[in-house]
Each structure stands twice: as C-alpha cells, then as structure tokens.
Amino acid sequence: MPPTARRGGLLRRDHAVLALALQPAAATAAARPVGHPRAARPADRPARTDGAVLVTPDLADFRATVRRWCRDHVPADWRAAQTGASDAEFVAFQKAWFAELREAGYAVPHWPAQWGGGMSVAEQVVLYSELAAHDAPRLVLAFVGIHHAAATLLVAGTEDQRRRHLPAILDGEIWVQGFSEPEAGSDLAGLRTTARRVGDGYVVNGQKLWASGGLHADWCLLLARTDPDARKRHGISYFLLDMRTPGIDVRPIRNAVGDSHFCEIFLNDVVIPATGLVGEENRGWQVAQATLGAERGMTMLELAERLGNAGFAWLLEACGRPGPDGHRPLDDSAVRDRLAQFEIEISGLRGLCRDVVDSSEAGTAGPADASVVKLYYSELLQRMTDFGAEIGGLPAHTRLTKPASSGWESGSWMLDFIGSWEWTIPGGTSEIQRTIIAERGLGLPREPSAL
C-alpha cells in the first residue's frame, strides 16, 4: 500500500478535492469575462461560492442575516480612515470593531457555546465568506487571543485559567505569542529563555523575537526552558505571562517603511506565579501544539476568503485601470491568462481549506494537511502581490501607506508584496512545510540532518 493511502488527509485523496475545487472557477470564468465589474468594492456582492457547504434553508437564512448585518455595520470608508492611522487610532478602531462583532455574536464563532461561540462549521464558513465578501476589517489585535490563547486554554488550561481569561479575551484582552527567539525560529525547540522555579513561582530570563502586536498586549503565551539538562523538546514549559509584570521590556522592530508590527520582548528576572503554568512542567512542547493547531482550518479559510474577495478585486481593478497611453493591462491576453490562473488557484485554495476544516472536525485530518494549506496560501499570496506590484508600475512602488486593519490584500501592492514574505516564514518556512509534506504526508525518508 502506498504511504499516502496509509496516512490519510488531503494527500491520500489523489488530489480529488483539488480537482473538484477547480470546477466552479472554470465554470465561472466561462460564463463571465475577466474584467467583470466585480473589481468594484465588494460590499453588495454575495460570497462567491458555497464550495462543499450544503445550502439548507436554515443556512440560507443565516447567510441572509449575516449579509444584512454586514451591509449595516461594515464601515464603508474604513480603508481610507485606517490608511496612515496612528497606533492609538489603530488600537481604538480594532477594539471598536471587535466590540461590534462581539455584540452580534460573530467575534468567536469557533468557541464552545458556553463561552460565547457555538456556531456549526457550516455557519462559520458562511460567516467568514460573507465578512470577506463585504470587505470587513480584519481582527488584527484580537487574533492571538481569540485563536491561539483560546485554543490553548480550552485544550490544556485549568478551569480557573479558562474562567479568568476566556471572558477577558471576549471583553477585549489582547495577547501576544512569545515563542520565537534570535536562535530559535524555525528550530523552536532550541529556545534559550529560562524559567527557574523559586518558591511558589518561576523567575524568567531571556528574549523573544517577532512578537506580533507586542506593544499593545495585555498577556503573553510564553515558552521557556525549565530543565536545561533535558533533551530539547522535553525541558520546555508553557506559561501565561501578565505583560504588566516588572522586568518586561518591549521594543518595536521597525521595518523599511516605518511599521512596527513586530516586537522584541526582553525578560529580566520576571516572576510568574505557579498558577501561570499551563499543563505540566517540562511538557510545554505538547501544550504548544494546541496553540499552533489553532492556525489550521478555519483561520486559513478566513484568509483564503479575503484573498479571493478583496485581494482579487484589487488585482482586477489594477488591471482594468488605463495607463498614460490609454492602454489597460487587461487588454493584454497574457494578463488575462494570469488572472484566470489566479482565480483557479483561489478556488483550489478554498477547496483545500474547507476540506481541512471538515476533516479536522471529523478527526480524519492527515499529519501534513495544515502544511499543504499554509504553503499553498502563502506562496499564492506572494505571487498575486508580486503581479500587482508589476502591473501597478511606479505608483505601486512609491505608495508607502496601507490600511492598518487590513491583511496583505490591501491594493498597496509593494507593501503587500513585502508583507507577503512574512507569510512564507512564520509558522514554519515554506521549506519546512515542504519537508513536513514529504516526510509526514508522503512517507518519504527523513532528511539526514534530522535523523
């Protein structure tokens, strides 16, 4: 029996799901010329496909409800208002938008019902597809809290930890992930930050790097080494760290255009009470898998929907805009071919994401499924933004501001392209994803260095 047949997941299915996912795009492209007015702001556009979601009367009613809410509540001018926004304006906007979603019951649909969620998988797919279709702002600041922190607490936290933090996250508590270090990025198990047991707590010393949103965080998900003599993955513990604790120094990392989304966190004799330990001491590597697992499935589907709606709309708009000579890029058959290929790939990405969501819910996900989706999305994003920067010409290269609450599908092409490279690095580089797919998904021999 071939290795792929044994291992399950996307790779076992001989790409059948991908072939099925491509069919709607081909049919759509045949029925509608590329350059269709869809390039306009997508506020009045329904979500483009239902994919594998069975459309029942109840689900259709739910979609209509979400669509009405989006038309009434998504700010029509938010992109303009968030372009060039100060940090204070960005934080205020993010908190206000999160509060709107929370009041509607749309902020944490993936959480259990007892904690404020309870939506079915099919309803979540509808919700995220409609939010994307209406070009809603992203929850940038809340992301780590509602996904990574919540997943960790629900899987490995104590009841007291859940009761303390889940309601606070729903009230707007902001979290940062303190995993990566200067010498422990892709090789996370090589981290050097230490946590030494002293009395009824731990004294932490070390440095964390690439901490997204660290300047605004209230709490941190922290990995630290509690047994320096244990093998790399066996001496790590997982902590919840109050960012107001003395000894913490957060420093912004400013990129070439002045943004400081990433931060460094320096920890100097920081005391964490024993109640901040998640799971067992020296078993933090296992707990961290729950955190990293939150990046699978639905979070990737949301990103795919945004890329396929706003991202593709901006690309069509750029290709339909006449240049100084009156010529539109869209008049070039090579450009139309590229756009058609992107639409096909977006449909494939949607299909893959929804398959991972379904298989994860059913407990049949393969060990490399998340890597397939992450690799597909990040490299497609990179190609699309690169093409947008090429089509946009000099104006695209000199526009140095983008909406602060958007993702990397803002239409500020050079900034989007620069930002797209971030997606091929965090959560495992593209090279690491390919290795995971080869070894865990296809059953190929491990790299010699990993033996």
C-alpha positions in Angstrom: 0.0 0.0 0.0 1.5 3.4 -0.9 2.4 5.7 2.0 -0.2 8.3 1.1 -3.0 5.7 1.3 -2.0 4.9 4.9 -1.6 8.4 6.2 -5.0 9.9 5.3 -5.8 13.6 4.8 -5.6 15.6 1.6 -2.7 13.7 0.1 -4.5 10.4 0.3 -7.3 11.5 -1.9 -5.2 11.8 -5.1 -6.0 15.5 -5.3 -9.7 14.7 -5.9 -10.7 17.6 -3.7 -8.5 20.0 -5.6 -10.0 18.9 -8.9 -13.5 19.4 -7.5 -12.5 22.8 -6.2 -11.3 23.9 -9.6 -14.6 23.2 -11.3 -16.6 26.2 -10.1 -13.8 28.6 -11.1 -13.7 27.1 -14.7 -17.5 27.3 -15.0 -17.5 30.9 -13.6 -14.7 32.0 -15.9 -16.6 30.6 -18.9 -19.8 32.4 -18.0 -18.2 35.8 -17.2 -15.4 37.7 -18.9 -12.3 38.5 -16.9 -12.5 42.2 -16.1 -16.1 41.9 -14.9 -17.3 44.9 -12.7 -16.6 42.7 -9.7 -13.5 44.8 -9.3 -15.6 47.4 -7.6 -15.8 47.4 -3.8 -17.4 44.1 -2.9 -19.9 45.4 -0.3 -23.1 44.4 -2.3 -21.6 41.1 -3.6 -22.6 37.8 -2.1 -19.9 35.3 -1.2 -18.6 33.9 -4.4 -19.1 30.1 -3.8 -20.6 27.8 -1.3 -17.9 25.2 -2.1 -18.6 21.9 -0.2 -21.1 23.6 2.2 -24.6 22.1 1.8 -27.0 25.0 1.4 -30.1 24.3 3.5 -33.0 26.7 4.1 -31.7 27.4 7.7 -28.2 28.1 6.3 -29.6 30.4 3.6 -31.5 32.3 6.3 -28.3 32.6 8.3 -26.4 33.9 5.3 -29.1 36.5 4.6 -28.9 37.6 8.3 -25.1 37.9 8.2 -25.3 39.8 4.8 -27.8 42.3 6.2 -25.6 42.8 9.3 -22.5 43.4 7.1 -24.3 46.0 5.0 -25.4 47.8 8.1 -22.2 47.6 10.2 -19.1 47.2 8.0 -17.7 50.8 7.8 -17.8 51.8 4.1 -14.8 54.1 4.4 -12.7 52.1 6.9 -9.8 51.6 4.4 -9.4 55.3 3.9 -9.7 56.0 7.6 -7.1 53.4 8.5 -4.5 54.5 5.9 -1.8 56.3 7.8 -3.6 55.8 11.1 -1.6 56.4 14.3 -1.0 53.5 16.7 -3.7 55.0 19.0 -6.2 55.3 16.2 -5.5 51.7 15.0 -6.0 50.3 18.5 -9.2 52.2 19.1 -10.6 51.1 15.7 -9.6 47.5 16.3 -11.3 47.4 19.7 -14.4 49.1 18.4 -14.7 46.7 15.5 -14.2 43.7 17.9 -17.0 45.0 20.1 -19.3 45.3 17.1 -18.6 41.6 16.2 -19.0 40.5 19.8 -22.4 42.2 20.2 -23.6 40.4 17.0 -22.2 37.0 18.2 -19.7 37.0 15.4 -16.4 37.5 17.2 -15.7 34.0 18.4 -17.9 31.6 16.5 -15.4 28.8 16.8 -15.5 28.8 20.6 -17.8 26.4 22.6 -21.3 27.7 23.2 -20.7 28.0 26.9 -18.0 30.6 26.3 -19.8 32.7 23.7 -19.4 30.7 20.5 -21.2 27.6 19.4 -21.6 28.1 15.6 -21.6 25.0 13.4 -18.7 24.6 11.0 -21.1 25.3 8.1 -22.2 28.5 9.8 -18.6 29.6 10.4 -17.8 29.1 6.7 -20.8 31.3 5.8 -19.9 33.9 8.3 -16.2 34.3 7.2 -17.2 34.2 3.5 -19.7 37.0 4.0 -17.3 39.1 6.1 -14.7 38.7 3.3 -17.2 39.4 0.6 -18.2 42.7 2.3 -14.5 43.7 2.8 -14.8 43.8 6.6 -11.7 44.8 8.6 -9.5 42.1 10.0 -9.3 41.4 13.7 -5.6 42.0 13.9 -5.1 42.7 17.6 -7.6 40.1 18.8 -6.2 37.3 16.6 -3.8 35.7 19.0 -6.3 35.9 21.9 -9.4 34.5 20.2 -7.4 31.8 18.3 -4.1 30.9 19.9 -4.8 31.7 23.6 -8.3 30.3 23.5 -7.3 27.1 21.8 -4.6 26.6 24.4 -6.8 27.3 27.3 -9.6 25.1 26.1 -7.3 22.1 25.4 -4.8 22.4 28.3 -5.8 25.1 30.7 -7.3 24.6 34.1 -10.9 25.6 34.8 -9.6 28.6 36.8 -7.4 29.7 33.9 -10.4 29.4 31.5 -12.7 31.3 33.8 -10.1 34.0 34.3 -9.1 34.6 30.7 -11.8 33.5 28.2 -14.3 36.1 29.3 -11.5 38.7 29.4 -10.5 37.9 25.9 -14.1 38.4 24.8 -14.0 41.7 26.6 -11.0 42.8 24.5 -8.0 41.5 26.3 -5.0 41.4 23.8 -2.5 38.6 23.7 0.9 38.1 22.1 2.7 34.9 21.3 6.2 34.6 23.0 7.7 31.7 21.2 10.4 32.6 18.7 13.9 33.8 19.8 17.0 35.1 18.0 18.4 31.5 17.8 15.1 29.6 17.9 12.9 30.5 15.0 12.3 27.5 12.7 14.0 25.4 15.3 11.7 26.4 18.1 12.8 23.6 20.3 16.2 25.3 20.5 14.8 28.2 22.6 17.1 29.5 25.4 14.7 31.6 27.6 14.8 30.1 31.1 12.2 29.7 33.8 13.7 28.8 37.2 11.5 27.5 40.0 11.7 29.8 43.0 9.2 29.2 45.8 5.7 29.4 44.5 6.6 30.7 41.1 9.2 30.9 38.3 11.8 33.5 37.6 12.2 34.0 33.8 15.1 35.5 31.9 15.6 35.7 28.1 14.5 37.3 24.9 11.6 36.8 22.5 11.6 37.9 18.9 9.0 38.6 16.2 6.2 39.1 18.7 3.3 40.4 16.6 1.4 43.2 18.4 3.6 43.0 21.4 3.4 46.8 22.1 -0.4 46.5 22.7 -0.5 43.1 24.5 -2.0 42.6 28.0 -0.9 38.9 28.2 1.7 36.7 26.6 1.7 32.9 25.7 5.3 32.1 26.8 7.6 29.1 26.2 10.6 28.8 28.5 13.1 26.2 29.4 12.6 24.7 32.9 15.0 21.8 32.6 18.3 22.8 30.9 19.6 19.2 31.1 16.7 17.6 29.3 16.5 16.9 25.6 15.4 19.9 23.5 11.7 19.3 23.5 11.5 17.7 26.9 12.6 20.5 29.2 10.2 23.3 28.0 7.2 24.6 29.9 4.3 26.8 28.9 3.2 29.9 30.8 0.6 32.7 30.8 2.5 35.9 31.4 0.9 39.2 32.5 2.7 41.8 30.4 2.4 44.4 33.2 4.8 42.3 35.3 8.0 44.2 36.3 11.1 43.2 34.3 9.5 43.2 30.9 10.8 45.5 28.2 9.0 45.5 24.8 10.8 47.2 21.9 9.4 47.7 18.4 11.1 46.4 15.4 10.6 49.0 12.7 10.7 47.8 9.1 11.9 49.7 6.0 8.6 51.7 5.7 8.4 52.5 9.4 5.9 49.9 10.6 6.4 48.2 13.9 4.1 45.3 13.8 6.8 43.0 15.2 8.5 43.5 18.6 11.3 42.1 20.7 10.4 41.2 24.3 13.2 41.2 26.9 12.6 39.4 30.2 14.8 40.2 33.2 14.0 38.3 36.4 10.3 38.3 35.5 8.3 36.4 38.2 5.4 34.2 37.0 3.3 32.6 39.7 2.9 28.8 39.6 -0.8 29.4 38.6 0.5 30.7 35.3 1.9 27.3 34.3 -0.2 25.6 31.6 -0.2 21.8 31.7 2.7 20.0 33.4 6.2 21.4 34.0 8.5 20.3 31.2 5.6 19.3 29.0 5.1 22.7 27.3 6.1 21.4 23.9 2.9 19.2 23.9 0.8 22.2 25.0 2.3 24.4 22.3 0.9 22.0 19.7 -2.6 23.2 20.7 -1.5 26.8 20.1 0.0 26.0 16.7 -3.0 23.9 15.8 -5.2 27.0 16.1 -3.7 28.2 12.8 -5.3 25.3 10.9 -8.6 25.1 9.1 -10.9 27.9 9.8 -8.3 30.6 10.3 -6.7 29.7 6.9 -10.2 29.6 5.3 -10.8 33.2 6.5 -7.5 34.3 4.9 -8.3 32.4 1.7 -11.8 34.1 1.5 -10.2 37.6 2.0 -7.6 36.9 -0.7 -10.3 35.6 -3.0 -12.5 38.6 -2.5 -10.8 41.9 -1.6 -7.4 40.7 -2.9 -8.6 39.5 -6.3 -10.9 42.6 -6.6 -8.0 44.9 -6.1 -6.0 43.0 -8.7 -8.8 43.2 -11.2 -9.1 46.9 -10.5 -5.4 47.5 -11.1 -5.5 45.5 -14.4 -8.5 47.5 -15.6 -7.0 50.9 -15.0 -5.7 52.7 -18.2 -2.1 53.8 -18.2 -0.7 57.1 -19.6 -1.1 55.7 -23.1 -4.7 54.7 -22.5 -3.8 51.0 -22.6 -5.3 48.8 -19.9 -3.2 45.8 -18.7 -6.4 43.8 -19.1 -6.3 44.3 -22.9 -3.2 42.0 -22.9 -4.1 38.3 -23.3 -1.1 37.3 -21.1 -2.5 39.4 -18.3 -5.9 37.8 -18.7 -4.3 34.4 -18.6 -2.6 35.2 -15.3 -5.8 36.5 -13.8 -7.6 33.3 -14.9 -4.9 31.2 -13.3 -5.1 33.2 -10.1 -8.9 32.6 -9.9 -8.4 28.9 -10.5 -5.8 28.8 -7.7 -8.0 30.7 -5.4 -10.8 28.3 -5.9 -8.4 25.4 -5.3 -7.3 27.1 -2.0 -10.9 27.5 -0.9 -11.5 23.8 -1.6 -8.4 22.7 0.3 -9.2 24.9 3.3 -12.8 23.7 3.5 -11.6 20.1 3.3 -9.2 20.6 6.2 -12.0 22.2 8.2 -14.2 19.2 7.5 -11.5 16.6 8.2 -10.4 18.3 11.3 -14.0 18.3 12.6 -14.3 14.6 11.8 -10.9 13.7 13.3 -9.6 12.4 10.0 -7.1 15.2 9.1 -3.8 14.0 7.8 -0.5 15.0 9.5 0.5 17.2 6.6 -2.8 18.8 5.7 -2.2 22.1 7.5 1.2 22.3 5.8 -0.4 21.9 2.4 -2.8 24.7 3.0 -0.2 27.1 4.6 2.2 26.5 1.8 -0.4 27.0 -0.9 -1.8 30.2 0.6 1.5 31.9 1.4 3.0 31.3 -2.0 -0.2 32.2 -3.9 -0.3 35.4 -1.8 3.3 36.2 -2.8 2.7 35.6 -6.5 -0.5 37.7 -6.5 1.0 40.7 -4.8 4.2 40.4 -6.9 2.0 40.6 -10.0 0.0 43.5 -8.6 3.3 45.4 -8.0 4.3 44.7 -11.5 1.0 45.8 -13.0 0.8 48.9 -10.7 4.1 50.3 -12.0 5.9 53.2 -10.4 2.8 54.4 -8.3 2.7 50.9 -6.7 6.3 51.2 -5.7 6.0 54.7 -4.1 2.9 54.2 -2.1 4.1 53.7 1.4 0.9 53.5 3.4 -1.8 50.9 3.7 -4.9 50.4 5.8 -3.7 49.4 9.2 -6.6 46.9 9.8 -6.2 45.1 6.5 -4.2 42.0 5.7 -1.8 41.7 2.8 -4.6 42.2 0.2 -5.0 45.9 0.5 -4.1 47.1 -3.0 -1.0 48.9 -1.8 1.0 46.5 -3.9 4.6 46.9 -2.9 3.7 46.9 0.8 1.5 43.9 0.3 4.3 42.2 -1.6 6.8 42.9 1.2 4.4 41.8 3.8 3.6 38.6 1.8 7.1 37.4 2.5 6.2 37.3 6.2 3.7 34.5 5.4 6.4 32.2 4.0 8.4 32.4 7.3 6.3 32.4 10.5 4.5 29.1 11.5 7.3 27.3 9.6 9.0 28.4 6.4 7.9 27.1 3.0 11.0 24.8 3.1 9.8 23.4 6.4 6.3 22.9 5.1 7.6 21.0 2.1 9.7 18.8 4.4 6.6 18.1 6.5 4.6 17.2 3.4 7.3 15.0 2.1 8.0 13.1 5.4 4.7 13.0 7.2 2.3 13.3 4.3 4.1 11.2 1.6 6.2 9.0 3.8 9.5 9.9 2.2 12.7 9.3 4.1 13.7 11.9 6.6 16.5 14.4 5.9 19.9 13.0 7.1 20.3 16.0 9.4 17.0 15.1 11.2 17.9 11.5 11.9 
